[in-house]
Amino acid sequence: MVNNKLETLEKQRARIQARIAEEEAKLKSKTRKEDTRLKILVGAAFLNDVEHHPETRAGVLAVLERGITIDRDREFLKTKGWLP
């Protein structure tokens, strides 16, 4: 009887742990998608502003110069005319 009750509780725990892991994965995925969306929207806003207000370009270039440190990314931005 005790063994049976313990087995039932262990099964319940396993199901709950699986549900917790599933919810954590969903939250992580949602957070990652929201982060990507934020980056796209902010980038699009700056690209649009640079097209309509050339004075914005200097500020964007300064941020890119400071913030982009990976060589592969810097090379890509150079090919697109965003870094010297």
N, CA and C of each residue as an Amber inpcrd file, in Angstrom:
protein
   252
   0.8220000  -1.2050000   0.0000000   0.0000000   0.0000000   0.0000000
   0.8600000   1.2600000   0.0000000   1.8360000   1.3090000   0.9090000
   2.7210000   2.4690000   0.9870000   3.5270000   2.5920000  -0.3000000
   3.9880000   1.4750000  -0.8140000   4.7530000   1.4620000  -2.0470000
   3.9230000   1.9920000  -3.2050000   2.6920000   1.5990000  -3.2670000
   1.7820000   2.0310000  -4.3150000   1.5380000   3.5430000  -4.2430000
   1.3430000   4.0410000  -3.0200000   1.1230000   5.4770000  -2.8290000
   2.3830000   6.2590000  -3.2270000   3.5200000   5.7460000  -2.8420000
   4.7880000   6.3910000  -3.1840000   4.9880000   6.4190000  -4.6960000
   4.6750000   5.3240000  -5.3590000   4.7940000   5.2770000  -6.8190000
   3.8750000   6.2980000  -7.4750000   2.6740000   6.4240000  -6.9710000
   1.7150000   7.3970000  -7.5050000   2.2430000   8.8120000  -7.3440000
   2.7580000   9.1100000  -6.1670000   3.3200000  10.4470000  -5.9260000
   4.5340000  10.7150000  -6.8130000   5.3800000   9.7130000  -7.0020000
   6.5470000   9.8580000  -7.8760000   6.1100000  10.1500000  -9.3110000
   5.0740000   9.4800000  -9.7760000   4.5510000   9.7230000 -11.1250000
   3.9940000  11.1330000 -11.2440000   3.2890000  11.5690000 -10.1880000
   2.7550000  12.9310000 -10.1900000   3.8980000  13.9430000 -10.2460000
   4.9380000  13.6880000  -9.4620000   6.0890000  14.5920000  -9.4540000
   6.7310000  14.6590000 -10.8400000   6.8770000  13.5110000 -11.4830000
   7.4820000  13.4730000 -12.8170000   6.6360000  14.2700000 -13.8110000
   5.3080000  14.1250000 -13.7350000   4.4270000  14.8870000 -14.6390000
   4.5300000  16.3840000 -14.3760000   4.5640000  16.7480000 -13.0950000
   4.6700000  18.1720000 -12.7440000   6.0090000  18.7360000 -13.2150000
   7.0860000  17.9890000 -13.0050000   8.4050000  18.4500000 -13.4510000
   8.4480000  18.6030000 -14.9730000   7.7880000  17.6940000 -15.6770000
   7.7370000  17.8010000 -17.1400000   6.9540000  19.0400000 -17.5470000
   5.8670000  19.3330000 -16.8600000   5.0720000  20.5360000 -17.1720000
   5.8570000  21.8050000 -16.8660000   6.5900000  21.7900000 -15.7590000
   7.4290000  22.9360000 -15.4090000   8.4810000  23.1640000 -16.4890000
   9.1420000  22.1100000 -16.9230000  10.1670000  22.2300000 -17.9700000
   9.5540000  22.7520000 -19.2590000   8.3610000  22.2990000 -19.5890000
   7.6800000  22.7590000 -20.8000000   7.3530000  24.2480000 -20.7170000
   6.8620000  24.6890000 -19.5680000   6.5410000  26.1030000 -19.3880000
   7.7900000  26.9690000 -19.4030000   8.8750000  26.4700000 -18.8170000
  10.1390000  27.2160000 -18.8430000  10.6450000  27.3520000 -20.2720000
  10.5090000  26.2970000 -21.0600000  10.9410000  26.3430000 -22.4640000
  10.0910000  27.3410000 -23.2490000   8.7920000  27.3510000 -22.9950000
   7.9110000  28.3090000 -23.6780000   8.2910000  29.7420000 -23.3260000
   8.5550000  29.9850000 -22.0420000   8.9280000  31.3310000 -21.6110000
  10.2540000  31.7610000 -22.2280000  11.2100000  30.8420000 -22.2710000
  12.5180000  31.1520000 -22.8760000  12.3600000  31.4730000 -24.3530000
  11.5400000  30.7050000 -25.0480000  11.2960000  30.9340000 -26.4700000
  10.6090000  32.2810000 -26.6880000   9.6090000  32.5820000 -25.8650000
   8.8890000  33.8580000 -25.9870000   9.8380000  35.0300000 -25.7370000
  10.6740000  34.9020000 -24.7200000  11.6290000  35.9660000 -24.3950000
  12.5970000  36.1860000 -25.5490000  13.0800000  35.0900000 -26.1380000
  14.0120000  35.1870000 -27.2670000  13.3380000  35.8530000 -28.4690000
  12.0860000  35.4740000 -28.7490000  11.3560000  36.0720000 -29.8650000
  11.1080000  37.5550000 -29.6270000  10.7550000  37.9220000 -28.3970000
  10.5290000  39.3340000 -28.0860000  11.8160000  40.1360000 -28.2130000
  12.9300000  39.5570000 -27.7980000  14.2240000  40.2320000 -27.9210000
  14.5650000  40.4660000 -29.3910000  14.3380000  39.4580000 -30.2140000
  14.5870000  39.5870000 -31.6520000  13.6930000  40.6560000 -32.2550000
  12.4170000  40.6550000 -31.8830000  11.4780000  41.6600000 -32.4010000
  11.9150000  43.0670000 -32.0030000  12.3400000  43.2270000 -30.7550000
  12.8130000  44.5260000 -30.2830000  13.9970000  45.0070000 -31.1130000
  14.9510000  44.1210000 -31.3620000  16.1280000  44.4940000 -32.1450000
  15.7390000  44.8930000 -33.5690000  14.8120000  44.1610000 -34.1540000
  14.3720000  44.4770000 -35.5150000  13.6830000  45.8290000 -35.5530000
  12.7870000  46.0730000 -34.5980000  12.0480000  47.3400000 -34.5980000
  12.9600000  48.5380000 -34.3420000  13.8600000  48.4090000 -33.3880000
  14.7810000  49.5190000 -33.0930000  15.6940000  49.7530000 -34.2940000
  16.2090000  48.6760000 -34.8750000  17.0590000  48.8250000 -36.0590000
  16.3200000  49.4640000 -37.2170000  15.0920000  49.0330000 -37.4560000
  14.2920000  49.5940000 -38.5470000  14.0350000  51.0790000 -38.3150000
  13.7630000  51.4400000 -37.0760000  13.5100000  52.8510000 -36.7640000
  14.7550000  53.6910000 -37.0600000  15.9190000  53.1970000 -36.6680000
  17.1410000  53.9450000 -36.9340000  17.4420000  54.0260000 -38.4290000
  17.2620000  52.9220000 -39.1430000  17.4950000  52.9410000 -40.5890000
  16.5670000  53.9350000 -41.2720000  15.3260000  53.9460000 -40.8560000
  14.3620000  54.8850000 -41.4220000  14.7420000  56.3290000 -41.0880000
  15.1330000  56.5560000 -39.8550000  15.4920000  57.9120000 -39.4380000
  16.7200000  58.4170000 -40.1860000  17.6960000  57.5280000 -40.4100000
  18.9020000  57.9210000 -41.1500000  18.5380000  58.3450000 -42.5690000
  17.5760000  57.6530000 -43.1790000  17.1540000  58.0110000 -44.5340000
  16.5120000  59.3920000 -44.5860000  15.7790000  59.7430000 -43.5650000
  15.0550000  61.0170000 -43.5660000  15.7920000  62.1460000 -42.8460000
  16.7420000  61.7990000 -41.9950000  17.4950000  62.7920000 -41.2300000
  18.9650000  62.4010000 -41.2360000  19.6870000  62.8190000 -42.2530000
  21.0910000  62.4080000 -42.3890000  21.9640000  62.6990000 -41.1620000
  21.5910000  63.6940000 -40.3720000  22.3970000  64.0170000 -39.1880000
  22.3820000  62.8730000 -38.1610000  21.4120000  62.0080000 -38.2480000
  21.3360000  60.8540000 -37.3430000  22.4440000  59.8470000 -37.6420000
  22.8850000  59.8080000 -38.8850000  23.8770000  58.8080000 -39.3150000
  25.1430000  58.8450000 -38.4710000  25.6390000  60.0180000 -38.1390000
  26.8820000  60.1230000 -37.3590000  26.7320000  59.4340000 -36.0030000
  25.6040000  59.6290000 -35.3710000  25.3690000  58.9820000 -34.0790000
  25.2800000  57.4740000 -34.2050000  24.5850000  57.0210000 -35.2380000
  24.4590000  55.5780000 -35.4620000  25.8280000  54.9810000 -35.7540000
  26.6160000  55.6500000 -36.5620000  27.9600000  55.1530000 -36.8770000
  28.8230000  55.0560000 -35.6220000  28.7180000  56.0440000 -34.7490000
  29.4950000  56.0170000 -33.5030000  29.0770000  54.8350000 -32.6280000
  27.7850000  54.5840000 -32.5540000  27.2990000  53.4470000 -31.7600000
  27.7780000  52.1320000 -32.3660000  27.6960000  52.0150000 -33.6840000
  28.1680000  50.7970000 -34.3460000  29.6610000  50.6010000 -34.1130000
  30.4160000  51.6590000 -34.2100000  31.8700000  51.5830000 -34.0230000
  32.2030000  51.0740000 -32.6260000  31.4580000  51.5420000 -31.6230000
  31.6980000  51.1060000 -30.2400000  31.1050000  49.7320000 -29.9490000
  29.9440000  49.4710000 -30.5000000  29.1860000  48.3090000 -30.0820000
  29.4100000  47.0290000 -30.8540000  29.8760000  47.1260000 -32.0720000
  30.0880000  45.9220000 -32.8810000  31.5560000  45.5320000 -32.7850000
  31.8080000  44.4270000 -32.0890000  33.1940000  44.0440000 -31.8240000
  33.6070000  42.7530000 -32.5270000  32.6670000  41.9820000 -32.9900000
  33.0010000  40.7210000 -33.6620000  33.4470000  41.0270000 -35.0930000
  34.6300000  40.5470000 -35.4520000  35.2290000  40.8460000 -36.7600000
  34.2880000  40.5280000 -37.9230000  33.6450000  39.3810000 -37.8550000
  32.7410000  38.9590000 -38.9370000  31.6020000  39.9720000 -39.1140000
  31.0730000  40.4730000 -38.0040000  30.0000000  41.4600000 -38.0690000
  30.5110000  42.8120000 -38.5630000  31.6940000  43.1760000 -38.1270000
  32.2920000  44.4460000 -38.5820000  32.5320000  44.4030000 -40.0910000
  33.0360000  43.2710000 -40.5790000  33.2730000  43.1360000 -42.0200000
  31.9590000  43.2470000 -42.8000000  30.9180000  42.6130000 -42.3030000
  29.6150000  42.7000000 -42.9590000  29.1440000  44.1480000 -43.0260000
  29.2530000  44.8730000 -41.9220000  28.8120000  46.2720000 -41.9060000
  29.6730000  47.1350000 -42.8290000  30.9360000  46.7850000 -42.9700000
  31.7930000  47.5020000 -43.9240000  31.2980000  47.3040000 -45.3360000
  30.9120000  46.0750000 -45.6670000  30.4270000  45.8200000 -47.0260000
  29.1200000  46.5530000 -47.3110000  28.3890000  46.8640000 -46.2530000
  27.1150000  47.5820000 -46.4040000  27.2700000  49.0950000 -46.2630000
  28.5300000  49.5390000 -46.0570000  28.7920000  50.9650000 -45.9710000
  28.4950000  51.5990000 -44.6090000  28.3900000  50.7670000 -43.5920000
  28.0750000  51.2910000 -42.2690000  29.2910000  51.4560000 -41.3770000
  30.4070000  50.9030000 -41.7540000  31.6430000  51.1000000 -41.0130000
  32.7490000  51.3920000 -42.0220000  33.6870000  52.2080000 -41.6120000
  34.8030000  52.5420000 -42.5300000  35.7760000  51.3940000 -42.6800000
